[in-house]
Amino acid sequence: MREPSFHLLEDAGLGPEQPGDRALAFPCRNAPVEVLLVRAADVPEYVQDGVVDCGITGIDLVRERRADVHELVRLGFGSCRLEAAVPEESDARTLEDLAGRSVATVYPGLTRRLLPVPVTLVDVTGSVEIAPRLGLAEAIVDLVSSGNTLRTNGLRSLGVLLESEAVLVARDSEQAAPFAGMLRAVVDARRHRYLMLNAPEAALDAIADLVAPRVPSVLPLAEPGMVAVHALVPAADVWRLLPQLEAVGGSSILVVPVERMAS
Ligand code: AMP
C-alpha cells in the first residue's frame, strides 16, 4: 500500500517528500503532516492507541483486530476479498458445508465471526493456500485478488466473507475530518471524468437522460441551434456513454480527468 498511499498524498497536494528506501518516516512540504511507514497490520493499533492521528490500512486488518477506530474514507486501492476455499475435489459446495471442518487462516477473528457455521480453526502465519495439500486443514480462508493463487494451488472458492480495500482510519473522526475531506476529494475525483461535447439543441433531452442523475451544464455556441454540454460522469461509464452520445448527435467530444471533487 506504500506506493498508492504516497500517490494519494501527492494528488491531494500535500507534497510528500520522497522517502529513501530505508526511511520509516517522511514529512510533507505543503502541510504540517508527518507520515510514518509501518506494517499495515500494525496501523489499527497505532491509530487506536493514539500513537498517530490517522492511518491507512486494509479494512480486513481493521476488522480482524476489532480496532476501536472510525473507517472514514475507502481509498479505492488494495482491493481484495476474504474468501473461503476448498480443494477442487472436496465435496463442500457452500459455506454451510464447512460445518465442523478444519479451516486454516491468518484471519481467525473474521473467520469465526463471518462463517455461518462453527469450524475448527487452524492458525497459520502465511502460505495458507498450501495448508490443505499438507494435510493441515480441509479448507482455508484467505485474501483473494485475481484468484490466480487459489487456482494455482488447486483450490475452489466457496464464497466471499468480506470485501476489503485500503481505508483511512482515525480515532477521533471530528479531528480527522479536514484531512479525510482532502483525501475523499481526490478519491471521488479519480472515479469520475468531465465530459464536454457539442450537440444540436434538439438532442439536449436525450443527452440529459444519458448523463442522469447528474444535471449537465448547457452553454450557447456561436452557431445557432447548437449548444455545448458539460457533465460529470462515472469513469467506469465512459466507454458505454461515448457511442451513445455520438448516436444522439454529440460531436467534438472531450473526456478530461478531474483533480478534486469537493462539495
Ligand atoms: P491473487 O492470486 O491475485 O488472488 O492474490 C492472492 C494472494 O495475494 C494471497 O496470498 C493474498 O494474501 C494476497 N493479496 C491479494 N490482495 C491483497 C491485498 N489487497 N492485501 C494483502 N494481500 C493481498
py3Dmol code that shows the C-alpha trace and the ligand (Angstrom):
import py3Dmol

protein = """\
ATOM      1  CA  MET A   1       0.000   0.000   0.000  1.00  0.00           C
ATOM      2  CA  ARG A   2       3.041   2.240   0.308  1.00  0.00           C
ATOM      3  CA  GLU A   3       3.141   3.432  -3.322  1.00  0.00           C
ATOM      4  CA  PRO A   4      -0.584   4.151  -3.827  1.00  0.00           C
ATOM      5  CA  SER A   5      -0.750   5.859  -0.411  1.00  0.00           C
ATOM      6  CA  PHE A   6       2.166   8.097  -1.374  1.00  0.00           C
ATOM      7  CA  HIS A   7       0.484   8.999  -4.689  1.00  0.00           C
ATOM      8  CA  LEU A   8      -2.756   9.785  -2.897  1.00  0.00           C
ATOM      9  CA  LEU A   9      -0.964  12.279  -0.615  1.00  0.00           C
ATOM     10  CA  GLU A  10       0.744  13.720  -3.672  1.00  0.00           C
ATOM     11  CA  ASP A  11      -2.530  14.092  -5.610  1.00  0.00           C
ATOM     12  CA  ALA A  12      -4.128  15.698  -2.546  1.00  0.00           C
ATOM     13  CA  GLY A  13      -1.458  18.416  -2.811  1.00  0.00           C
ATOM     14  CA  LEU A  14       0.320  17.640   0.462  1.00  0.00           C
ATOM     15  CA  GLY A  15       3.695  17.383  -1.270  1.00  0.00           C
ATOM     16  CA  PRO A  16       5.107  14.310   0.481  1.00  0.00           C
ATOM     17  CA  GLU A  17       8.919  14.151   0.382  1.00  0.00           C
ATOM     18  CA  GLN A  18      10.111  11.059  -1.489  1.00  0.00           C
ATOM     19  CA  PRO A  19      11.323   8.737   1.308  1.00  0.00           C
ATOM     20  CA  GLY A  20      14.597   6.863   0.912  1.00  0.00           C
ATOM     21  CA  ASP A  21      14.486   3.056   0.671  1.00  0.00           C
ATOM     22  CA  ARG A  22      15.162   2.636   4.376  1.00  0.00           C
ATOM     23  CA  ALA A  23      13.242   5.674   5.616  1.00  0.00           C
ATOM     24  CA  LEU A  24      10.472   4.914   8.082  1.00  0.00           C
ATOM     25  CA  ALA A  25       9.110   8.464   8.190  1.00  0.00           C
ATOM     26  CA  PHE A  26       8.873  11.445   5.879  1.00  0.00           C
ATOM     27  CA  PRO A  27       7.406  14.939   6.086  1.00  0.00           C
ATOM     28  CA  CYS A  28       5.124  16.771   3.652  1.00  0.00           C
ATOM     29  CA  ARG A  29       6.253  20.032   2.060  1.00  0.00           C
ATOM     30  CA  ASN A  30       2.898  21.780   1.849  1.00  0.00           C
ATOM     31  CA  ALA A  31       1.143  20.714   5.037  1.00  0.00           C
ATOM     32  CA  PRO A  32       2.053  20.062   8.674  1.00  0.00           C
ATOM     33  CA  VAL A  33       1.733  16.307   8.155  1.00  0.00           C
ATOM     34  CA  GLU A  34       4.342  13.747   9.202  1.00  0.00           C
ATOM     35  CA  VAL A  35       3.990  10.314   7.620  1.00  0.00           C
ATOM     36  CA  LEU A  36       5.185   7.162   9.408  1.00  0.00           C
ATOM     37  CA  LEU A  37       5.724   3.974   7.420  1.00  0.00           C
ATOM     38  CA  VAL A  38       4.742   0.931   9.476  1.00  0.00           C
ATOM     39  CA  ARG A  39       3.388  -2.518   8.673  1.00  0.00           C
ATOM     40  CA  ALA A  40      -0.236  -2.409   7.545  1.00  0.00           C
ATOM     41  CA  ALA A  41      -1.096  -4.925  10.285  1.00  0.00           C
ATOM     42  CA  ASP A  42       0.207  -2.530  12.977  1.00  0.00           C
ATOM     43  CA  VAL A  43      -1.764   0.502  11.768  1.00  0.00           C
ATOM     44  CA  PRO A  44      -5.094  -0.287  13.533  1.00  0.00           C
ATOM     45  CA  GLU A  45      -3.340  -0.399  16.952  1.00  0.00           C
ATOM     46  CA  TYR A  46      -1.235   2.709  16.273  1.00  0.00           C
ATOM     47  CA  VAL A  47      -4.398   4.663  15.491  1.00  0.00           C
ATOM     48  CA  GLN A  48      -6.473   3.147  18.280  1.00  0.00           C
ATOM     49  CA  ASP A  49      -3.761   3.888  20.876  1.00  0.00           C
ATOM     50  CA  GLY A  50      -3.309   7.475  19.677  1.00  0.00           C
ATOM     51  CA  VAL A  51       0.301   6.979  18.515  1.00  0.00           C
ATOM     52  CA  VAL A  52      -0.810   8.606  15.243  1.00  0.00           C
ATOM     53  CA  ASP A  53      -3.921  10.645  14.359  1.00  0.00           C
ATOM     54  CA  CYS A  54      -4.862   8.768  11.173  1.00  0.00           C
ATOM     55  CA  GLY A  55      -3.835   5.597   9.407  1.00  0.00           C
ATOM     56  CA  ILE A  56      -4.099   3.918   6.021  1.00  0.00           C
ATOM     57  CA  THR A  57      -4.508   0.154   6.099  1.00  0.00           C
ATOM     58  CA  GLY A  58      -6.778  -2.638   4.851  1.00  0.00           C
ATOM     59  CA  ILE A  59     -10.382  -2.939   6.036  1.00  0.00           C
ATOM     60  CA  ASP A  60      -9.624  -6.647   6.630  1.00  0.00           C
ATOM     61  CA  LEU A  61      -6.924  -5.787   9.186  1.00  0.00           C
ATOM     62  CA  VAL A  62      -9.066  -3.200  10.993  1.00  0.00           C
ATOM     63  CA  ARG A  63     -11.977  -5.638  11.318  1.00  0.00           C
ATOM     64  CA  GLU A  64      -9.823  -8.643  12.230  1.00  0.00           C
ATOM     65  CA  ARG A  65      -8.406  -6.741  15.206  1.00  0.00           C
ATOM     66  CA  ARG A  66     -11.750  -5.146  16.055  1.00  0.00           C
ATOM     67  CA  ALA A  67      -9.807  -1.909  16.399  1.00  0.00           C
ATOM     68  CA  ASP A  68     -11.681   0.913  18.091  1.00  0.00           C
ATOM     69  CA  VAL A  69     -11.277   3.321  15.154  1.00  0.00           C
ATOM     70  CA  HIS A  70     -13.544   5.048  12.620  1.00  0.00           C
ATOM     71  CA  GLU A  71     -13.359   3.965   8.976  1.00  0.00           C
ATOM     72  CA  LEU A  72     -13.531   7.391   7.300  1.00  0.00           C
ATOM     73  CA  VAL A  73     -12.731   7.008   3.577  1.00  0.00           C
ATOM     74  CA  ARG A  74     -12.451   3.969   1.332  1.00  0.00           C
ATOM     75  CA  LEU A  75      -9.433   4.791  -0.789  1.00  0.00           C
ATOM     76  CA  GLY A  76     -10.008   2.762  -3.959  1.00  0.00           C
ATOM     77  CA  PHE A  77      -6.810   0.671  -3.952  1.00  0.00           C
ATOM     78  CA  GLY A  78      -5.654  -2.561  -2.317  1.00  0.00           C
ATOM     79  CA  SER A  79      -8.978  -4.169  -3.195  1.00  0.00           C
ATOM     80  CA  CYS A  80      -9.347  -7.833  -2.351  1.00  0.00           C
ATOM     81  CA  ARG A  81     -11.870 -10.295  -0.927  1.00  0.00           C
ATOM     82  CA  LEU A  82     -11.650 -12.598   2.072  1.00  0.00           C
ATOM     83  CA  GLU A  83     -12.855 -15.917   0.683  1.00  0.00           C
ATOM     84  CA  ALA A  84     -13.306 -19.449   1.939  1.00  0.00           C
ATOM     85  CA  ALA A  85     -11.913 -22.124  -0.379  1.00  0.00           C
ATOM     86  CA  VAL A  86     -11.536 -25.898  -0.517  1.00  0.00           C
ATOM     87  CA  PRO A  87      -9.523 -28.301  -2.710  1.00  0.00           C
ATOM     88  CA  GLU A  88     -11.173 -28.886  -6.119  1.00  0.00           C
ATOM     89  CA  GLU A  89     -12.019 -32.483  -5.155  1.00  0.00           C
ATOM     90  CA  SER A  90     -13.755 -31.556  -1.877  1.00  0.00           C
ATOM     91  CA  ASP A  91     -17.454 -32.385  -1.550  1.00  0.00           C
ATOM     92  CA  ALA A  92     -18.110 -28.984   0.083  1.00  0.00           C
ATOM     93  CA  ARG A  93     -20.212 -26.715  -2.180  1.00  0.00           C
ATOM     94  CA  THR A  94     -21.374 -23.934   0.141  1.00  0.00           C
ATOM     95  CA  LEU A  95     -20.058 -22.085   3.191  1.00  0.00           C
ATOM     96  CA  GLU A  96     -22.536 -24.055   5.313  1.00  0.00           C
ATOM     97  CA  ASP A  97     -20.850 -27.299   4.199  1.00  0.00           C
ATOM     98  CA  LEU A  98     -17.773 -26.262   6.220  1.00  0.00           C
ATOM     99  CA  ALA A  99     -19.578 -27.021   9.498  1.00  0.00           C
ATOM    100  CA  GLY A 100     -17.254 -28.930  11.827  1.00  0.00           C
ATOM    101  CA  ARG A 101     -14.358 -28.964   9.346  1.00  0.00           C
ATOM    102  CA  SER A 102     -10.840 -27.626   9.909  1.00  0.00           C
ATOM    103  CA  VAL A 103     -10.065 -24.240   8.340  1.00  0.00           C
ATOM    104  CA  ALA A 104      -6.565 -22.715   8.060  1.00  0.00           C
ATOM    105  CA  THR A 105      -6.329 -18.929   8.124  1.00  0.00           C
ATOM    106  CA  VAL A 106      -4.355 -15.920   9.263  1.00  0.00           C
ATOM    107  CA  TYR A 107      -7.748 -14.273   9.956  1.00  0.00           C
ATOM    108  CA  PRO A 108      -9.129 -16.327  12.880  1.00  0.00           C
ATOM    109  CA  GLY A 109     -11.321 -13.492  14.195  1.00  0.00           C
ATOM    110  CA  LEU A 110     -13.051 -12.703  10.899  1.00  0.00           C
ATOM    111  CA  THR A 111     -13.353 -16.389  10.015  1.00  0.00           C
ATOM    112  CA  ARG A 112     -15.109 -17.184  13.279  1.00  0.00           C
ATOM    113  CA  ARG A 113     -17.410 -14.183  13.015  1.00  0.00           C
ATOM    114  CA  LEU A 114     -18.243 -14.303   9.303  1.00  0.00           C
ATOM    115  CA  LEU A 115     -18.565 -18.023   8.567  1.00  0.00           C
ATOM    116  CA  PRO A 116     -22.207 -19.045   9.048  1.00  0.00           C
ATOM    117  CA  VAL A 117     -21.236 -22.312  10.803  1.00  0.00           C
ATOM    118  CA  PRO A 118     -18.777 -23.284  13.557  1.00  0.00           C
ATOM    119  CA  VAL A 119     -15.440 -24.710  12.341  1.00  0.00           C
ATOM    120  CA  THR A 120     -12.143 -25.824  13.872  1.00  0.00           C
ATOM    121  CA  LEU A 121      -9.608 -23.073  13.265  1.00  0.00           C
ATOM    122  CA  VAL A 122      -6.031 -23.881  12.322  1.00  0.00           C
ATOM    123  CA  ASP A 123      -3.895 -20.778  12.924  1.00  0.00           C
ATOM    124  CA  VAL A 124      -1.103 -20.303  10.379  1.00  0.00           C
ATOM    125  CA  THR A 125       1.126 -17.282   9.786  1.00  0.00           C
ATOM    126  CA  GLY A 126       1.433 -17.477   5.992  1.00  0.00           C
ATOM    127  CA  SER A 127       1.273 -19.655   2.850  1.00  0.00           C
ATOM    128  CA  VAL A 128      -2.308 -20.501   3.768  1.00  0.00           C
ATOM    129  CA  GLU A 129      -3.021 -21.866   0.298  1.00  0.00           C
ATOM    130  CA  ILE A 130      -0.842 -24.948   0.758  1.00  0.00           C
ATOM    131  CA  ALA A 131      -2.391 -25.939   4.110  1.00  0.00           C
ATOM    132  CA  PRO A 132      -4.930 -28.379   2.574  1.00  0.00           C
ATOM    133  CA  ARG A 133      -2.235 -30.075   0.466  1.00  0.00           C
ATOM    134  CA  LEU A 134      -0.069 -30.503   3.555  1.00  0.00           C
ATOM    135  CA  GLY A 135      -2.998 -32.132   5.352  1.00  0.00           C
ATOM    136  CA  LEU A 136      -3.141 -29.273   7.892  1.00  0.00           C
ATOM    137  CA  ALA A 137      -6.751 -28.314   7.141  1.00  0.00           C
ATOM    138  CA  GLU A 138      -9.729 -29.232   4.958  1.00  0.00           C
ATOM    139  CA  ALA A 139     -10.381 -25.633   3.895  1.00  0.00           C
ATOM    140  CA  ILE A 140      -8.832 -22.157   4.013  1.00  0.00           C
ATOM    141  CA  VAL A 141      -9.993 -18.590   4.497  1.00  0.00           C
ATOM    142  CA  ASP A 142      -7.657 -16.129   2.762  1.00  0.00           C
ATOM    143  CA  LEU A 143      -7.411 -12.927   0.766  1.00  0.00           C
ATOM    144  CA  VAL A 144      -8.066 -13.261  -2.938  1.00  0.00           C
ATOM    145  CA  SER A 145      -7.411 -10.631  -5.574  1.00  0.00           C
ATOM    146  CA  SER A 146      -7.334 -12.170  -9.069  1.00  0.00           C
ATOM    147  CA  GLY A 147      -7.977 -15.740  -7.898  1.00  0.00           C
ATOM    148  CA  ASN A 148      -4.754 -16.953  -9.550  1.00  0.00           C
ATOM    149  CA  THR A 149      -3.216 -18.175  -6.292  1.00  0.00           C
ATOM    150  CA  LEU A 150      -6.326 -20.248  -5.498  1.00  0.00           C
ATOM    151  CA  ARG A 151      -6.324 -21.807  -8.967  1.00  0.00           C
ATOM    152  CA  THR A 152      -2.570 -22.487  -8.926  1.00  0.00           C
ATOM    153  CA  ASN A 153      -2.996 -24.370  -5.666  1.00  0.00           C
ATOM    154  CA  GLY A 154      -5.956 -26.442  -6.882  1.00  0.00           C
ATOM    155  CA  LEU A 155      -8.474 -24.609  -4.678  1.00  0.00           C
ATOM    156  CA  ARG A 156     -12.094 -23.640  -5.392  1.00  0.00           C
ATOM    157  CA  SER A 157     -13.831 -20.667  -3.741  1.00  0.00           C
ATOM    158  CA  LEU A 158     -16.962 -21.342  -1.704  1.00  0.00           C
ATOM    159  CA  GLY A 159     -17.863 -17.692  -1.214  1.00  0.00           C
ATOM    160  CA  VAL A 160     -16.846 -14.222  -0.127  1.00  0.00           C
ATOM    161  CA  LEU A 161     -16.778 -13.346   3.598  1.00  0.00           C
ATOM    162  CA  LEU A 162     -15.621  -9.719   3.287  1.00  0.00           C
ATOM    163  CA  GLU A 163     -14.866  -7.163   0.548  1.00  0.00           C
ATOM    164  CA  SER A 164     -11.770  -5.193   1.529  1.00  0.00           C
ATOM    165  CA  GLU A 165      -9.739  -2.252   0.253  1.00  0.00           C
ATOM    166  CA  ALA A 166      -7.458   0.410   1.700  1.00  0.00           C
ATOM    167  CA  VAL A 167      -9.231   2.707   4.136  1.00  0.00           C
ATOM    168  CA  LEU A 168      -8.404   5.879   6.062  1.00  0.00           C
ATOM    169  CA  VAL A 169      -8.997   5.296   9.778  1.00  0.00           C
ATOM    170  CA  ALA A 170      -8.902   7.674  12.729  1.00  0.00           C
ATOM    171  CA  ARG A 171      -9.632   7.540  16.444  1.00  0.00           C
ATOM    172  CA  ASP A 172     -11.215  10.994  16.537  1.00  0.00           C
ATOM    173  CA  SER A 173     -13.321  11.380  13.407  1.00  0.00           C
ATOM    174  CA  GLU A 174     -14.030  15.076  14.053  1.00  0.00           C
ATOM    175  CA  GLN A 175     -10.361  15.989  14.369  1.00  0.00           C
ATOM    176  CA  ALA A 176      -9.565  13.961  11.254  1.00  0.00           C
ATOM    177  CA  ALA A 177     -12.434  15.398   9.193  1.00  0.00           C
ATOM    178  CA  PRO A 178     -10.415  18.066   7.292  1.00  0.00           C
ATOM    179  CA  PHE A 179      -7.714  15.525   6.348  1.00  0.00           C
ATOM    180  CA  ALA A 180     -10.338  12.927   5.432  1.00  0.00           C
ATOM    181  CA  GLY A 181     -12.065  15.544   3.253  1.00  0.00           C
ATOM    182  CA  MET A 182      -8.811  16.246   1.381  1.00  0.00           C
ATOM    183  CA  LEU A 183      -8.323  12.565   0.550  1.00  0.00           C
ATOM    184  CA  ARG A 184     -12.011  11.987  -0.237  1.00  0.00           C
ATOM    185  CA  ALA A 185     -11.945  14.833  -2.791  1.00  0.00           C
ATOM    186  CA  VAL A 186      -9.161  13.025  -4.680  1.00  0.00           C
ATOM    187  CA  VAL A 187     -10.639   9.531  -4.378  1.00  0.00           C
ATOM    188  CA  ASP A 188     -14.031  10.740  -5.647  1.00  0.00           C
ATOM    189  CA  ALA A 189     -12.378  12.686  -8.473  1.00  0.00           C
ATOM    190  CA  ARG A 190     -10.477   9.606  -9.654  1.00  0.00           C
ATOM    191  CA  ARG A 191     -13.782   7.785 -10.094  1.00  0.00           C
ATOM    192  CA  HIS A 192     -15.158  10.494 -12.417  1.00  0.00           C
ATOM    193  CA  ARG A 193     -14.460  12.195 -15.757  1.00  0.00           C
ATOM    194  CA  TYR A 194     -15.528  15.588 -17.039  1.00  0.00           C
ATOM    195  CA  LEU A 195     -17.304  15.247 -20.363  1.00  0.00           C
ATOM    196  CA  MET A 196     -17.618  18.107 -22.875  1.00  0.00           C
ATOM    197  CA  LEU A 197     -19.379  17.919 -26.184  1.00  0.00           C
ATOM    198  CA  ASN A 198     -21.267  19.950 -28.754  1.00  0.00           C
ATOM    199  CA  ALA A 199     -24.776  18.992 -29.816  1.00  0.00           C
ATOM    200  CA  PRO A 200     -27.881  20.315 -31.537  1.00  0.00           C
ATOM    201  CA  GLU A 201     -30.331  21.815 -29.020  1.00  0.00           C
ATOM    202  CA  ALA A 202     -32.853  19.188 -30.084  1.00  0.00           C
ATOM    203  CA  ALA A 203     -30.595  16.464 -28.638  1.00  0.00           C
ATOM    204  CA  LEU A 204     -30.481  18.004 -25.148  1.00  0.00           C
ATOM    205  CA  ASP A 205     -33.171  15.829 -23.585  1.00  0.00           C
ATOM    206  CA  ALA A 206     -31.545  12.632 -24.854  1.00  0.00           C
ATOM    207  CA  ILE A 207     -28.121  13.755 -23.588  1.00  0.00           C
ATOM    208  CA  ALA A 208     -29.539  14.737 -20.178  1.00  0.00           C
ATOM    209  CA  ASP A 209     -31.076  11.249 -19.926  1.00  0.00           C
ATOM    210  CA  LEU A 210     -27.717   9.626 -20.732  1.00  0.00           C
ATOM    211  CA  VAL A 211     -25.742  11.562 -18.083  1.00  0.00           C
ATOM    212  CA  ALA A 212     -28.515  11.384 -15.433  1.00  0.00           C
ATOM    213  CA  PRO A 213     -28.741  11.587 -12.449  1.00  0.00           C
ATOM    214  CA  ARG A 214     -26.302  14.486 -12.765  1.00  0.00           C
ATOM    215  CA  VAL A 215     -27.715  17.586 -14.442  1.00  0.00           C
ATOM    216  CA  PRO A 216     -25.482  18.823 -17.292  1.00  0.00           C
ATOM    217  CA  SER A 217     -24.348  22.444 -17.817  1.00  0.00           C
ATOM    218  CA  VAL A 218     -25.521  23.867 -21.137  1.00  0.00           C
ATOM    219  CA  LEU A 219     -23.691  26.756 -22.832  1.00  0.00           C
ATOM    220  CA  PRO A 220     -24.753  28.559 -26.020  1.00  0.00           C
ATOM    221  CA  LEU A 221     -22.450  28.240 -29.047  1.00  0.00           C
ATOM    222  CA  ALA A 222     -21.902  30.906 -31.704  1.00  0.00           C
ATOM    223  CA  GLU A 223     -23.565  28.582 -34.206  1.00  0.00           C
ATOM    224  CA  PRO A 224     -27.385  28.956 -33.964  1.00  0.00           C
ATOM    225  CA  GLY A 225     -29.202  25.843 -32.730  1.00  0.00           C
ATOM    226  CA  MET A 226     -26.022  24.333 -31.278  1.00  0.00           C
ATOM    227  CA  VAL A 227     -25.001  24.086 -27.608  1.00  0.00           C
ATOM    228  CA  ALA A 228     -22.016  22.873 -25.611  1.00  0.00           C
ATOM    229  CA  VAL A 229     -22.870  20.347 -22.906  1.00  0.00           C
ATOM    230  CA  HIS A 230     -20.646  19.656 -19.873  1.00  0.00           C
ATOM    231  CA  ALA A 231     -21.280  16.862 -17.391  1.00  0.00           C
ATOM    232  CA  LEU A 232     -19.511  14.909 -14.694  1.00  0.00           C
ATOM    233  CA  VAL A 233     -19.845  11.158 -15.299  1.00  0.00           C
ATOM    234  CA  PRO A 234     -18.546   7.996 -13.596  1.00  0.00           C
ATOM    235  CA  ALA A 235     -15.211   6.991 -15.171  1.00  0.00           C
ATOM    236  CA  ALA A 236     -16.462   3.421 -15.467  1.00  0.00           C
ATOM    237  CA  ASP A 237     -19.392   4.527 -17.680  1.00  0.00           C
ATOM    238  CA  VAL A 238     -17.369   6.466 -20.270  1.00  0.00           C
ATOM    239  CA  TRP A 239     -16.824   3.538 -22.656  1.00  0.00           C
ATOM    240  CA  ARG A 240     -20.589   2.946 -22.792  1.00  0.00           C
ATOM    241  CA  LEU A 241     -21.570   6.627 -22.971  1.00  0.00           C
ATOM    242  CA  LEU A 242     -19.369   7.781 -25.859  1.00  0.00           C
ATOM    243  CA  PRO A 243     -21.049   5.833 -28.684  1.00  0.00           C
ATOM    244  CA  GLN A 244     -24.484   6.638 -27.223  1.00  0.00           C
ATOM    245  CA  LEU A 245     -23.713  10.374 -27.151  1.00  0.00           C
ATOM    246  CA  GLU A 246     -22.497  10.205 -30.749  1.00  0.00           C
ATOM    247  CA  ALA A 247     -25.650   8.352 -31.741  1.00  0.00           C
ATOM    248  CA  VAL A 248     -27.902  11.148 -30.431  1.00  0.00           C
ATOM    249  CA  GLY A 249     -25.902  13.856 -32.263  1.00  0.00           C
ATOM    250  CA  GLY A 250     -22.963  14.655 -29.941  1.00  0.00           C
ATOM    251  CA  SER A 251     -19.750  15.851 -31.628  1.00  0.00           C
ATOM    252  CA  SER A 252     -16.322  17.251 -30.638  1.00  0.00           C
ATOM    253  CA  ILE A 253     -16.477  15.078 -27.527  1.00  0.00           C
ATOM    254  CA  LEU A 254     -13.754  15.617 -24.925  1.00  0.00           C
ATOM    255  CA  VAL A 255     -13.203  13.486 -21.818  1.00  0.00           C
ATOM    256  CA  VAL A 256     -10.886  15.027 -19.226  1.00  0.00           C
ATOM    257  CA  PRO A 257      -9.707  13.871 -15.782  1.00  0.00           C
ATOM    258  CA  VAL A 258     -10.923  15.577 -12.631  1.00  0.00           C
ATOM    259  CA  GLU A 259      -8.414  16.575  -9.942  1.00  0.00           C
ATOM    260  CA  ARG A 260     -10.681  17.156  -6.918  1.00  0.00           C
ATOM    261  CA  MET A 261     -14.362  16.799  -6.161  1.00  0.00           C
ATOM    262  CA  ALA A 262     -15.450  18.665  -3.053  1.00  0.00           C
ATOM    263  CA  SER A 263     -18.986  19.568  -2.065  1.00  0.00           C
TER     264      SER A 263
END
"""
ligand_1 = """\
23
AMP
P -4.399 -13.476 -6.228
O -3.548 -14.600 -6.723
O -4.351 -12.262 -7.145
O -5.808 -13.897 -5.891
O -3.728 -12.944 -4.878
C -3.810 -13.705 -3.746
C -2.595 -13.544 -2.863
O -2.233 -12.171 -2.692
C -2.911 -14.044 -1.472
O -1.771 -14.672 -0.969
C -3.261 -12.816 -0.671
O -2.875 -12.972 0.662
C -2.502 -11.708 -1.373
N -3.308 -10.467 -1.540
C -4.100 -10.170 -2.589
N -4.671 -8.954 -2.438
C -4.210 -8.461 -1.282
C -4.420 -7.237 -0.556
N -5.214 -6.263 -1.034
N -3.788 -7.085 0.619
C -2.976 -8.034 1.095
N -2.740 -9.216 0.471
C -3.345 -9.435 -0.700
"""
view = py3Dmol.view(width=600, height=400)
view.addModel(protein, "pdb")
view.setStyle({"model": 0}, {"cartoon": {"style": "trace"}})
view.addModel(ligand_1, "xyz")
view.setStyle({"model": 1}, {"stick": {}})
view.zoomTo()
view.show()
